[in-house]
Amino acid sequence: MARRIGVEPEIVFKTLVARSEKGEIGIFCIPAPLELDLKKAARAAGAKKVELVGLKELLPLTGYVRGGCSPLGMKKDYPTWIDETALLHERIYVNAGCRGMQVILAAEDLSKACGALFNDLT
């Protein structure tokens, strides 16, 4: 996506959905080229363990399909965390709710819009 829109990959953030051992859902936004560190994600969520939800669960939980998942406008308000590296950039790109559509905004504005906290997630 970053190459297609002509921006640095580290400012394009992907949205991942995970479930804790207690069944609680959490949303994690991280730079697209990186992988979510599940131990750090669990720590941020106050859980012992988190695992990414299965593909078949994504649409019923969030209202979004794979590749179109946005931290904004989900079916429910889930606890959300943004990787702290987002704060290093004036603006970041996150999915706007469908494949190939991005919204550009300041990390602080994204945090306010979805009630997200910043943590080290990668």
ROBAKE-468823 format. One record per atom (N, C-alpha, C): residue in one letter; chain; atom name; x, y, z. Coordinates in steps of 0.05 Angstrom, whole numbers. Each point is the difference from the previous one (the first is absolute). Example, Ala and Ser with C-alpha at 12.3 -4.5 7.8 and 13.67 -1.06 7.14 Angstrom:
<pt residu="A" chaine="A" atome="N" east="264" north="-114" up="156"/>
<pt residu="A" chaine="A" atome="CA" east="-18" north="24" up="0"/>
<pt residu="A" chaine="A" atome="C" east="18" north="24" up="0"/>
<pt residu="S" chaine="A" atome="N" east="-7" north="21" up="-14"/>
<pt residu="S" chaine="A" atome="CA" east="16" north="24" up="1"/>
<pt residu="S" chaine="A" atome="C" east="-15" north="22" up="14"/>
***
This chain:
<pt residu="M" chaine="A" atome="N" east="17" north="-24" up="0"/>
<pt residu="M" chaine="A" atome="CA" east="-17" north="24" up="0"/>
<pt residu="M" chaine="A" atome="C" east="17" north="25" up="0"/>
<pt residu="A" chaine="A" atome="N" east="21" north="0" up="17"/>
<pt residu="A" chaine="A" atome="CA" east="17" north="24" up="2"/>
<pt residu="A" chaine="A" atome="C" east="12" north="7" up="-28"/>
<pt residu="R" chaine="A" atome="N" east="10" north="-20" up="-13"/>
<pt residu="R" chaine="A" atome="CA" east="12" north="5" up="-27"/>
<pt residu="R" chaine="A" atome="C" east="-21" north="11" up="-19"/>
<pt residu="R" chaine="A" atome="N" east="-24" north="-11" up="2"/>
<pt residu="R" chaine="A" atome="CA" east="-21" north="8" up="-19"/>
<pt residu="R" chaine="A" atome="C" east="-8" north="29" up="4"/>
<pt residu="I" chaine="A" atome="N" east="1" north="9" up="25"/>
<pt residu="I" chaine="A" atome="CA" east="-8" north="28" up="5"/>
<pt residu="I" chaine="A" atome="C" east="24" north="19" up="3"/>
<pt residu="G" chaine="A" atome="N" east="24" north="-11" up="-2"/>
<pt residu="G" chaine="A" atome="CA" east="24" north="16" up="-1"/>
<pt residu="G" chaine="A" atome="C" east="9" north="11" up="27"/>
<pt residu="V" chaine="A" atome="N" east="-3" north="-15" up="21"/>
<pt residu="V" chaine="A" atome="CA" east="8" north="9" up="27"/>
<pt residu="V" chaine="A" atome="C" east="19" north="-21" up="12"/>
<pt residu="E" chaine="A" atome="N" east="13" north="8" up="22"/>
<pt residu="E" chaine="A" atome="CA" east="18" north="-18" up="14"/>
<pt residu="E" chaine="A" atome="C" east="-17" north="-21" up="14"/>
<pt residu="P" chaine="A" atome="N" east="8" north="-26" up="-1"/>
<pt residu="P" chaine="A" atome="CA" east="-16" north="-21" up="11"/>
<pt residu="P" chaine="A" atome="C" east="-5" north="3" up="30"/>
<pt residu="E" chaine="A" atome="N" east="18" north="12" up="15"/>
<pt residu="E" chaine="A" atome="CA" east="-3" north="2" up="29"/>
<pt residu="E" chaine="A" atome="C" east="-22" north="19" up="9"/>
<pt residu="I" chaine="A" atome="N" east="-12" north="16" up="-19"/>
<pt residu="I" chaine="A" atome="CA" east="-22" north="18" up="8"/>
<pt residu="I" chaine="A" atome="C" east="-27" north="-12" up="-8"/>
<pt residu="V" chaine="A" atome="N" east="0" north="-23" up="-13"/>
<pt residu="V" chaine="A" atome="CA" east="-25" north="-14" up="-6"/>
<pt residu="V" chaine="A" atome="C" east="-4" north="-21" up="22"/>
<pt residu="F" chaine="A" atome="N" east="-22" north="2" up="14"/>
<pt residu="F" chaine="A" atome="CA" east="-6" north="-17" up="23"/>
<pt residu="F" chaine="A" atome="C" east="-22" north="-20" up="-7"/>
<pt residu="K" chaine="A" atome="N" east="4" north="-25" up="8"/>
<pt residu="K" chaine="A" atome="CA" east="-20" north="-20" up="-4"/>
<pt residu="K" chaine="A" atome="C" east="-15" north="-5" up="26"/>
<pt residu="T" chaine="A" atome="N" east="-24" north="-9" up="-2"/>
<pt residu="T" chaine="A" atome="CA" east="-17" north="-5" up="24"/>
<pt residu="T" chaine="A" atome="C" east="-4" north="-30" up="3"/>
<pt residu="L" chaine="A" atome="N" east="8" north="-10" up="24"/>
<pt residu="L" chaine="A" atome="CA" east="-2" north="-28" up="6"/>
<pt residu="L" chaine="A" atome="C" east="-20" north="-4" up="23"/>
<pt residu="V" chaine="A" atome="N" east="-14" north="-22" up="0"/>
<pt residu="V" chaine="A" atome="CA" east="-20" north="-6" up="21"/>
<pt residu="V" chaine="A" atome="C" east="9" north="-25" up="14"/>
<pt residu="A" chaine="A" atome="N" east="1" north="1" up="27"/>
<pt residu="A" chaine="A" atome="CA" east="9" north="-22" up="16"/>
<pt residu="A" chaine="A" atome="C" east="-20" north="-6" up="23"/>
<pt residu="R" chaine="A" atome="N" east="2" north="-24" up="10"/>
<pt residu="R" chaine="A" atome="CA" east="-17" north="-8" up="22"/>
<pt residu="R" chaine="A" atome="C" east="18" north="-10" up="23"/>
<pt residu="S" chaine="A" atome="N" east="-7" north="8" up="24"/>
<pt residu="S" chaine="A" atome="CA" east="16" north="-8" up="24"/>
<pt residu="S" chaine="A" atome="C" east="-10" north="-28" up="9"/>
<pt residu="E" chaine="A" atome="N" east="14" north="-11" up="19"/>
<pt residu="E" chaine="A" atome="CA" east="-7" north="-26" up="11"/>
<pt residu="E" chaine="A" atome="C" east="-27" north="1" up="14"/>
<pt residu="K" chaine="A" atome="N" east="-9" north="24" up="7"/>
<pt residu="K" chaine="A" atome="CA" east="-27" north="4" up="12"/>
<pt residu="K" chaine="A" atome="C" east="-22" north="5" up="-20"/>
<pt residu="G" chaine="A" atome="N" east="8" north="0" up="-26"/>
<pt residu="G" chaine="A" atome="CA" east="-19" north="4" up="-21"/>
<pt residu="G" chaine="A" atome="C" east="-5" north="30" up="-7"/>
<pt residu="E" chaine="A" atome="N" east="16" north="18" up="12"/>
<pt residu="E" chaine="A" atome="CA" east="-4" north="28" up="-6"/>
<pt residu="E" chaine="A" atome="C" east="14" north="8" up="-26"/>
<pt residu="I" chaine="A" atome="N" east="-13" north="16" up="-15"/>
<pt residu="I" chaine="A" atome="CA" east="10" north="9" up="-26"/>
<pt residu="I" chaine="A" atome="C" east="16" north="26" up="3"/>
<pt residu="G" chaine="A" atome="N" east="23" north="2" up="-14"/>
<pt residu="G" chaine="A" atome="CA" east="16" north="24" up="1"/>
<pt residu="G" chaine="A" atome="C" east="9" north="6" up="-29"/>
<pt residu="I" chaine="A" atome="N" east="3" north="26" up="-5"/>
<pt residu="I" chaine="A" atome="CA" east="8" north="9" up="-27"/>
<pt residu="I" chaine="A" atome="C" east="28" north="12" up="2"/>
<pt residu="F" chaine="A" atome="N" east="18" north="-7" up="-18"/>
<pt residu="F" chaine="A" atome="CA" east="27" north="8" up="1"/>
<pt residu="F" chaine="A" atome="C" east="8" north="12" up="-28"/>
<pt residu="C" chaine="A" atome="N" east="10" north="24" up="0"/>
<pt residu="C" chaine="A" atome="CA" east="9" north="14" up="-24"/>
<pt residu="C" chaine="A" atome="C" east="30" north="2" up="0"/>
<pt residu="I" chaine="A" atome="N" east="12" north="-12" up="-20"/>
<pt residu="I" chaine="A" atome="CA" east="30" north="-1" up="-1"/>
<pt residu="I" chaine="A" atome="C" east="9" north="7" up="-28"/>
<pt residu="P" chaine="A" atome="N" east="25" north="9" up="-3"/>
<pt residu="P" chaine="A" atome="CA" east="11" north="5" up="-27"/>
<pt residu="P" chaine="A" atome="C" east="-3" north="-24" up="-18"/>
<pt residu="A" chaine="A" atome="N" east="-9" north="4" up="-24"/>
<pt residu="A" chaine="A" atome="CA" east="-6" north="-22" up="-18"/>
<pt residu="A" chaine="A" atome="C" east="24" north="-20" up="-5"/>
<pt residu="P" chaine="A" atome="N" east="25" north="10" up="-1"/>
<pt residu="P" chaine="A" atome="CA" east="22" north="-19" up="-5"/>
<pt residu="P" chaine="A" atome="C" east="7" north="-18" up="24"/>
<pt residu="L" chaine="A" atome="N" east="-10" north="7" up="23"/>
<pt residu="L" chaine="A" atome="CA" east="8" north="-14" up="25"/>
<pt residu="L" chaine="A" atome="C" east="-21" north="-21" up="9"/>
<pt residu="E" chaine="A" atome="N" east="8" north="-17" up="19"/>
<pt residu="E" chaine="A" atome="CA" east="-18" north="-20" up="11"/>
<pt residu="E" chaine="A" atome="C" east="-8" north="8" up="28"/>
<pt residu="L" chaine="A" atome="N" east="-24" north="-6" up="8"/>
<pt residu="L" chaine="A" atome="CA" east="-9" north="4" up="27"/>
<pt residu="L" chaine="A" atome="C" east="14" north="-19" up="19"/>
<pt residu="D" chaine="A" atome="N" east="13" north="10" up="21"/>
<pt residu="D" chaine="A" atome="CA" east="12" north="-16" up="20"/>
<pt residu="D" chaine="A" atome="C" east="-23" north="-8" up="19"/>
<pt residu="L" chaine="A" atome="N" east="-8" north="-25" up="0"/>
<pt residu="L" chaine="A" atome="CA" east="-24" north="-8" up="15"/>
<pt residu="L" chaine="A" atome="C" east="4" north="3" up="30"/>
<pt residu="K" chaine="A" atome="N" east="25" north="-3" up="10"/>
<pt residu="K" chaine="A" atome="CA" east="5" north="3" up="28"/>
<pt residu="K" chaine="A" atome="C" east="-3" north="30" up="8"/>
<pt residu="K" chaine="A" atome="N" east="10" north="18" up="-17"/>
<pt residu="K" chaine="A" atome="CA" east="-3" north="28" up="6"/>
<pt residu="K" chaine="A" atome="C" east="-29" north="8" up="-2"/>
<pt residu="A" chaine="A" atome="N" east="-15" north="-11" up="-19"/>
<pt residu="A" chaine="A" atome="CA" east="-28" north="6" up="-3"/>
<pt residu="A" chaine="A" atome="C" east="-16" north="-9" up="25"/>
<pt residu="A" chaine="A" atome="N" east="7" north="-24" up="9"/>
<pt residu="A" chaine="A" atome="CA" east="-13" north="-11" up="24"/>
<pt residu="A" chaine="A" atome="C" east="5" north="18" up="24"/>
<pt residu="R" chaine="A" atome="N" east="25" north="9" up="3"/>
<pt residu="R" chaine="A" atome="CA" east="8" north="17" up="22"/>
<pt residu="R" chaine="A" atome="C" east="-16" north="26" up="-1"/>
<pt residu="A" chaine="A" atome="N" east="-2" north="12" up="-24"/>
<pt residu="A" chaine="A" atome="CA" east="-15" north="25" up="-4"/>
<pt residu="A" chaine="A" atome="C" east="-29" north="-4" up="8"/>
<pt residu="A" chaine="A" atome="N" east="-11" north="-23" up="-7"/>
<pt residu="A" chaine="A" atome="CA" east="-29" north="-6" up="5"/>
<pt residu="A" chaine="A" atome="C" east="-5" north="-10" up="28"/>
<pt residu="G" chaine="A" atome="N" east="21" north="-3" up="16"/>
<pt residu="G" chaine="A" atome="CA" east="-3" north="-11" up="27"/>
<pt residu="G" chaine="A" atome="C" east="-9" north="-29" up="0"/>
<pt residu="A" chaine="A" atome="N" east="9" north="-15" up="-20"/>
<pt residu="A" chaine="A" atome="CA" east="-7" north="-28" up="-2"/>
<pt residu="A" chaine="A" atome="C" east="25" north="-17" up="2"/>
<pt residu="K" chaine="A" atome="N" east="-4" north="-26" up="5"/>
<pt residu="K" chaine="A" atome="CA" east="23" north="-18" up="1"/>
<pt residu="K" chaine="A" atome="C" east="9" north="-8" up="-29"/>
<pt residu="K" chaine="A" atome="N" east="-20" north="-1" up="-18"/>
<pt residu="K" chaine="A" atome="CA" east="6" north="-9" up="-27"/>
<pt residu="K" chaine="A" atome="C" east="-21" north="11" up="-19"/>
<pt residu="V" chaine="A" atome="N" east="8" north="7" up="-24"/>
<pt residu="V" chaine="A" atome="CA" east="-19" north="7" up="-22"/>
<pt residu="V" chaine="A" atome="C" east="7" north="-15" up="-25"/>
<pt residu="E" chaine="A" atome="N" east="-20" north="-6" up="-16"/>
<pt residu="E" chaine="A" atome="CA" east="4" north="-12" up="-26"/>
<pt residu="E" chaine="A" atome="C" east="-17" north="15" up="-21"/>
<pt residu="L" chaine="A" atome="N" east="10" north="1" up="-24"/>
<pt residu="L" chaine="A" atome="CA" east="-15" north="13" up="-21"/>
<pt residu="L" chaine="A" atome="C" east="-25" north="-16" up="-6"/>
<pt residu="V" chaine="A" atome="N" east="-22" north="14" up="-5"/>
<pt residu="V" chaine="A" atome="CA" east="-25" north="-15" up="-5"/>
<pt residu="V" chaine="A" atome="C" east="1" north="-12" up="-28"/>
<pt residu="G" chaine="A" atome="N" east="-15" north="-21" up="-5"/>
<pt residu="G" chaine="A" atome="CA" east="-1" north="-12" up="-26"/>
<pt residu="G" chaine="A" atome="C" east="-14" north="17" up="-20"/>
<pt residu="L" chaine="A" atome="N" east="7" north="-5" up="-25"/>
<pt residu="L" chaine="A" atome="CA" east="-10" north="16" up="-22"/>
<pt residu="L" chaine="A" atome="C" east="-31" north="0" up="-1"/>
<pt residu="K" chaine="A" atome="N" east="-12" north="-23" up="6"/>
<pt residu="K" chaine="A" atome="CA" east="-29" north="-3" up="-1"/>
<pt residu="K" chaine="A" atome="C" east="-14" north="17" up="22"/>
<pt residu="E" chaine="A" atome="N" east="15" north="7" up="21"/>
<pt residu="E" chaine="A" atome="CA" east="-12" north="16" up="22"/>
<pt residu="E" chaine="A" atome="C" east="2" north="30" up="-5"/>
<pt residu="L" chaine="A" atome="N" east="17" north="8" up="-18"/>
<pt residu="L" chaine="A" atome="CA" east="6" north="29" up="-4"/>
<pt residu="L" chaine="A" atome="C" east="-25" north="16" up="-7"/>
<pt residu="L" chaine="A" atome="N" east="-15" north="-9" up="-20"/>
<pt residu="L" chaine="A" atome="CA" east="-23" north="15" up="-9"/>
<pt residu="L" chaine="A" atome="C" east="-22" north="1" up="22"/>
<pt residu="P" chaine="A" atome="N" east="-7" north="-23" up="12"/>
<pt residu="P" chaine="A" atome="CA" east="-21" north="2" up="21"/>
<pt residu="P" chaine="A" atome="C" east="8" north="17" up="24"/>
<pt residu="L" chaine="A" atome="N" east="26" north="0" up="7"/>
<pt residu="L" chaine="A" atome="CA" east="9" north="16" up="23"/>
<pt residu="L" chaine="A" atome="C" east="2" north="30" up="-6"/>
<pt residu="T" chaine="A" atome="N" east="10" north="6" up="-24"/>
<pt residu="T" chaine="A" atome="CA" east="7" north="28" up="-5"/>
<pt residu="T" chaine="A" atome="C" east="-17" north="14" up="-21"/>
<pt residu="G" chaine="A" atome="N" east="-12" north="-16" up="-18"/>
<pt residu="G" chaine="A" atome="CA" east="-15" north="11" up="-22"/>
<pt residu="G" chaine="A" atome="C" east="18" north="5" up="-24"/>
<pt residu="Y" chaine="A" atome="N" east="26" north="-8" up="2"/>
<pt residu="Y" chaine="A" atome="CA" east="19" north="4" up="-21"/>
<pt residu="Y" chaine="A" atome="C" east="11" north="-27" up="-10"/>
<pt residu="V" chaine="A" atome="N" east="9" north="0" up="-26"/>
<pt residu="V" chaine="A" atome="CA" east="13" north="-23" up="-11"/>
<pt residu="V" chaine="A" atome="C" east="30" north="3" up="3"/>
<pt residu="R" chaine="A" atome="N" east="14" north="-23" up="-4"/>
<pt residu="R" chaine="A" atome="CA" east="29" north="1" up="1"/>
<pt residu="R" chaine="A" atome="C" east="10" north="19" up="-22"/>
<pt residu="G" chaine="A" atome="N" east="19" north="17" up="8"/>
<pt residu="G" chaine="A" atome="CA" east="11" north="19" up="-19"/>
<pt residu="G" chaine="A" atome="C" east="-16" north="26" up="0"/>
<pt residu="G" chaine="A" atome="N" east="-22" north="1" up="15"/>
<pt residu="G" chaine="A" atome="CA" east="-17" north="23" up="1"/>
<pt residu="G" chaine="A" atome="C" east="-6" north="8" up="28"/>
<pt residu="C" chaine="A" atome="N" east="14" north="-12" up="20"/>
<pt residu="C" chaine="A" atome="CA" east="-6" north="5" up="28"/>
<pt residu="C" chaine="A" atome="C" east="11" north="26" up="9"/>
<pt residu="S" chaine="A" atome="N" east="-17" north="17" up="11"/>
<pt residu="S" chaine="A" atome="CA" east="7" north="26" up="10"/>
<pt residu="S" chaine="A" atome="C" east="-4" north="1" up="30"/>
<pt residu="P" chaine="A" atome="N" east="16" north="15" up="15"/>
<pt residu="P" chaine="A" atome="CA" east="-5" north="4" up="28"/>
<pt residu="P" chaine="A" atome="C" east="-24" north="19" up="5"/>
<pt residu="L" chaine="A" atome="N" east="-9" north="12" up="-21"/>
<pt residu="L" chaine="A" atome="CA" east="-23" north="19" up="2"/>
<pt residu="L" chaine="A" atome="C" east="-26" north="-13" up="-10"/>
<pt residu="G" chaine="A" atome="N" east="-21" north="5" up="15"/>
<pt residu="G" chaine="A" atome="CA" east="-27" north="-9" up="-10"/>
<pt residu="G" chaine="A" atome="C" east="-5" north="-30" up="2"/>
<pt residu="M" chaine="A" atome="N" east="12" north="-14" up="19"/>
<pt residu="M" chaine="A" atome="CA" east="-6" north="-28" up="3"/>
<pt residu="M" chaine="A" atome="C" east="-28" north="-4" up="11"/>
<pt residu="K" chaine="A" atome="N" east="-10" north="-24" up="-3"/>
<pt residu="K" chaine="A" atome="CA" east="-27" north="-7" up="10"/>
<pt residu="K" chaine="A" atome="C" east="-3" north="6" up="30"/>
<pt residu="K" chaine="A" atome="N" east="22" north="-4" up="15"/>
<pt residu="K" chaine="A" atome="CA" east="0" north="5" up="29"/>
<pt residu="K" chaine="A" atome="C" east="25" north="16" up="6"/>
<pt residu="D" chaine="A" atome="N" east="-1" north="13" up="23"/>
<pt residu="D" chaine="A" atome="CA" east="24" north="15" up="9"/>
<pt residu="D" chaine="A" atome="C" east="18" north="-20" up="16"/>
<pt residu="Y" chaine="A" atome="N" east="21" north="-8" up="-13"/>
<pt residu="Y" chaine="A" atome="CA" east="19" north="-18" up="13"/>
<pt residu="Y" chaine="A" atome="C" east="24" north="16" up="10"/>
<pt residu="P" chaine="A" atome="N" east="12" north="-9" up="22"/>
<pt residu="P" chaine="A" atome="CA" east="25" north="13" up="9"/>
<pt residu="P" chaine="A" atome="C" east="20" north="-1" up="-23"/>
<pt residu="T" chaine="A" atome="N" east="14" north="22" up="-4"/>
<pt residu="T" chaine="A" atome="CA" east="18" north="3" up="-23"/>
<pt residu="T" chaine="A" atome="C" east="26" north="11" up="9"/>
<pt residu="W" chaine="A" atome="N" east="22" north="-10" up="-13"/>
<pt residu="W" chaine="A" atome="CA" east="27" north="9" up="6"/>
<pt residu="W" chaine="A" atome="C" east="13" north="6" up="-27"/>
<pt residu="I" chaine="A" atome="N" east="17" north="21" up="0"/>
<pt residu="I" chaine="A" atome="CA" east="15" north="8" up="-23"/>
<pt residu="I" chaine="A" atome="C" east="29" north="-2" up="7"/>
<pt residu="D" chaine="A" atome="N" east="16" north="-11" up="-18"/>
<pt residu="D" chaine="A" atome="CA" east="29" north="-2" up="6"/>
<pt residu="D" chaine="A" atome="C" east="11" north="28" up="4"/>
<pt residu="E" chaine="A" atome="N" east="16" north="3" up="20"/>
<pt residu="E" chaine="A" atome="CA" east="11" north="27" up="7"/>
<pt residu="E" chaine="A" atome="C" east="16" north="13" up="-21"/>
<pt residu="T" chaine="A" atome="N" east="10" north="-15" up="-20"/>
<pt residu="T" chaine="A" atome="CA" east="15" north="12" up="-21"/>
<pt residu="T" chaine="A" atome="C" east="-17" north="19" up="-17"/>
<pt residu="A" chaine="A" atome="N" east="-26" north="-2" up="2"/>
<pt residu="A" chaine="A" atome="CA" east="-18" north="18" up="-15"/>
<pt residu="A" chaine="A" atome="C" east="5" north="29" up="8"/>
<pt residu="L" chaine="A" atome="N" east="8" north="4" up="25"/>
<pt residu="L" chaine="A" atome="CA" east="5" north="27" up="10"/>
<pt residu="L" chaine="A" atome="C" east="25" north="13" up="-12"/>
<pt residu="L" chaine="A" atome="N" east="16" north="-15" up="-14"/>
<pt residu="L" chaine="A" atome="CA" east="24" north="10" up="-12"/>
<pt residu="L" chaine="A" atome="C" east="-6" north="15" up="-27"/>
<pt residu="H" chaine="A" atome="N" east="-24" north="-3" up="-9"/>
<pt residu="H" chaine="A" atome="CA" east="-8" north="10" up="-26"/>
<pt residu="H" chaine="A" atome="C" east="-21" north="21" up="2"/>
<pt residu="E" chaine="A" atome="N" east="1" north="20" up="-17"/>
<pt residu="E" chaine="A" atome="CA" east="-20" north="21" up="-1"/>
<pt residu="E" chaine="A" atome="C" east="-27" north="-11" up="-6"/>
<pt residu="R" chaine="A" atome="N" east="-1" north="-18" up="-20"/>
<pt residu="R" chaine="A" atome="CA" east="-25" north="-13" up="-8"/>
<pt residu="R" chaine="A" atome="C" east="5" north="-29" up="-5"/>
<pt residu="I" chaine="A" atome="N" east="-20" north="-17" up="4"/>
<pt residu="I" chaine="A" atome="CA" east="1" north="-28" up="-7"/>
<pt residu="I" chaine="A" atome="C" east="-24" north="-7" up="-17"/>
<pt residu="Y" chaine="A" atome="N" east="2" north="-23" up="-13"/>
<pt residu="Y" chaine="A" atome="CA" east="-21" north="-10" up="-17"/>
<pt residu="Y" chaine="A" atome="C" east="-12" north="-24" up="13"/>
<pt residu="V" chaine="A" atome="N" east="-26" north="-2" up="2"/>
<pt residu="V" chaine="A" atome="CA" east="-14" north="-24" up="10"/>
<pt residu="V" chaine="A" atome="C" east="-22" north="-6" up="-20"/>
<pt residu="N" chaine="A" atome="N" east="-9" north="-25" up="0"/>
<pt residu="N" chaine="A" atome="CA" east="-21" north="-8" up="-18"/>
<pt residu="N" chaine="A" atome="C" east="-25" north="15" up="6"/>
<pt residu="A" chaine="A" atome="N" east="-14" north="7" up="-21"/>
<pt residu="A" chaine="A" atome="CA" east="-25" north="16" up="2"/>
<pt residu="A" chaine="A" atome="C" east="-25" north="-17" up="0"/>
<pt residu="G" chaine="A" atome="N" east="3" north="-26" up="0"/>
<pt residu="G" chaine="A" atome="CA" east="-24" north="-17" up="2"/>
<pt residu="G" chaine="A" atome="C" east="-5" north="-18" up="-23"/>
<pt residu="C" chaine="A" atome="N" east="16" north="2" up="-21"/>
<pt residu="C" chaine="A" atome="CA" east="-1" north="-18" up="-23"/>
<pt residu="C" chaine="A" atome="C" east="27" north="-3" up="-12"/>
<pt residu="R" chaine="A" atome="N" east="4" north="-22" up="-14"/>
<pt residu="R" chaine="A" atome="CA" east="27" north="-5" up="-12"/>
<pt residu="R" chaine="A" atome="C" east="8" north="23" up="-19"/>
<pt residu="G" chaine="A" atome="N" east="24" north="10" up="4"/>
<pt residu="G" chaine="A" atome="CA" east="11" north="20" up="-18"/>
<pt residu="G" chaine="A" atome="C" east="-6" north="29" up="8"/>
<pt residu="M" chaine="A" atome="N" east="-16" north="4" up="20"/>
<pt residu="M" chaine="A" atome="CA" east="-8" north="27" up="9"/>
<pt residu="M" chaine="A" atome="C" east="15" north="6" up="26"/>
<pt residu="Q" chaine="A" atome="N" east="13" north="23" up="1"/>
<pt residu="Q" chaine="A" atome="CA" east="15" north="8" up="24"/>
<pt residu="Q" chaine="A" atome="C" east="-9" north="27" up="9"/>
<pt residu="V" chaine="A" atome="N" east="1" north="5" up="26"/>
<pt residu="V" chaine="A" atome="CA" east="-5" north="26" up="12"/>
<pt residu="V" chaine="A" atome="C" east="27" north="10" up="11"/>
<pt residu="I" chaine="A" atome="N" east="6" north="25" up="-3"/>
<pt residu="I" chaine="A" atome="CA" east="25" north="12" up="9"/>
<pt residu="I" chaine="A" atome="C" east="-7" north="18" up="23"/>
<pt residu="L" chaine="A" atome="N" east="13" north="-5" up="23"/>
<pt residu="L" chaine="A" atome="CA" east="-5" north="17" up="23"/>
<pt residu="L" chaine="A" atome="C" east="23" north="-1" up="20"/>
<pt residu="A" chaine="A" atome="N" east="1" north="18" up="19"/>
<pt residu="A" chaine="A" atome="CA" east="20" north="0" up="21"/>
<pt residu="A" chaine="A" atome="C" east="-7" north="-23" up="19"/>
<pt residu="A" chaine="A" atome="N" east="21" north="-13" up="10"/>
<pt residu="A" chaine="A" atome="CA" east="-4" north="-22" up="19"/>
<pt residu="A" chaine="A" atome="C" east="-17" north="8" up="24"/>
<pt residu="E" chaine="A" atome="N" east="4" north="24" up="10"/>
<pt residu="E" chaine="A" atome="CA" east="-15" north="9" up="23"/>
<pt residu="E" chaine="A" atome="C" east="-30" north="3" up="-7"/>
<pt residu="D" chaine="A" atome="N" east="-6" north="8" up="-25"/>
<pt residu="D" chaine="A" atome="CA" east="-28" north="2" up="-9"/>
<pt residu="D" chaine="A" atome="C" east="-12" north="-28" up="-2"/>
<pt residu="L" chaine="A" atome="N" east="15" north="-19" up="-10"/>
<pt residu="L" chaine="A" atome="CA" east="-10" north="-28" up="-1"/>
<pt residu="L" chaine="A" atome="C" east="-6" north="-10" up="28"/>
<pt residu="S" chaine="A" atome="N" east="18" north="5" up="18"/>
<pt residu="S" chaine="A" atome="CA" east="-3" north="-8" up="28"/>
<pt residu="S" chaine="A" atome="C" east="-26" north="11" up="12"/>
<pt residu="K" chaine="A" atome="N" east="-5" north="26" up="-5"/>
<pt residu="K" chaine="A" atome="CA" east="-24" north="12" up="10"/>
<pt residu="K" chaine="A" atome="C" east="-25" north="-11" up="-12"/>
<pt residu="A" chaine="A" atome="N" east="1" north="-5" up="-26"/>
<pt residu="A" chaine="A" atome="CA" east="-23" north="-10" up="-15"/>
<pt residu="A" chaine="A" atome="C" east="-9" north="-28" up="8"/>
<pt residu="C" chaine="A" atome="N" east="20" north="-17" up="8"/>
<pt residu="C" chaine="A" atome="CA" east="-8" north="-27" up="7"/>
<pt residu="C" chaine="A" atome="C" east="7" north="-7" up="29"/>
<pt residu="G" chaine="A" atome="N" east="8" north="20" up="15"/>
<pt residu="G" chaine="A" atome="CA" east="6" north="-5" up="29"/>
<pt residu="G" chaine="A" atome="C" east="24" north="-18" up="4"/>
<pt residu="A" chaine="A" atome="N" east="19" north="2" up="-18"/>
<pt residu="A" chaine="A" atome="CA" east="24" north="-18" up="1"/>
<pt residu="A" chaine="A" atome="C" east="21" north="11" up="18"/>
<pt residu="L" chaine="A" atome="N" east="16" north="-19" up="10"/>
<pt residu="L" chaine="A" atome="CA" east="24" north="6" up="16"/>
<pt residu="L" chaine="A" atome="C" east="24" north="-6" up="-17"/>
<pt residu="F" chaine="A" atome="N" east="23" north="12" up="7"/>
<pt residu="F" chaine="A" atome="CA" east="25" north="-5" up="-14"/>
<pt residu="F" chaine="A" atome="C" east="17" north="-19" up="17"/>
<pt residu="N" chaine="A" atome="N" east="11" north="-21" up="-14"/>
<pt residu="N" chaine="A" atome="CA" east="18" north="-19" up="13"/>
<pt residu="N" chaine="A" atome="C" east="20" north="-11" up="-19"/>
<pt residu="D" chaine="A" atome="N" east="21" north="-12" up="11"/>
<pt residu="D" chaine="A" atome="CA" east="19" north="-14" up="-17"/>
<pt residu="D" chaine="A" atome="C" east="-12" north="-27" up="-7"/>
<pt residu="L" chaine="A" atome="N" east="-6" north="-4" up="-25"/>
<pt residu="L" chaine="A" atome="CA" east="-15" north="-24" up="-9"/>
<pt residu="L" chaine="A" atome="C" east="16" north="-18" up="-19"/>
<pt residu="T" chaine="A" atome="N" east="24" north="10" up="-9"/>
<pt residu="T" chaine="A" atome="CA" east="15" north="-16" up="-20"/>
<pt residu="T" chaine="A" atome="C" east="27" north="-7" up="11"/>
***
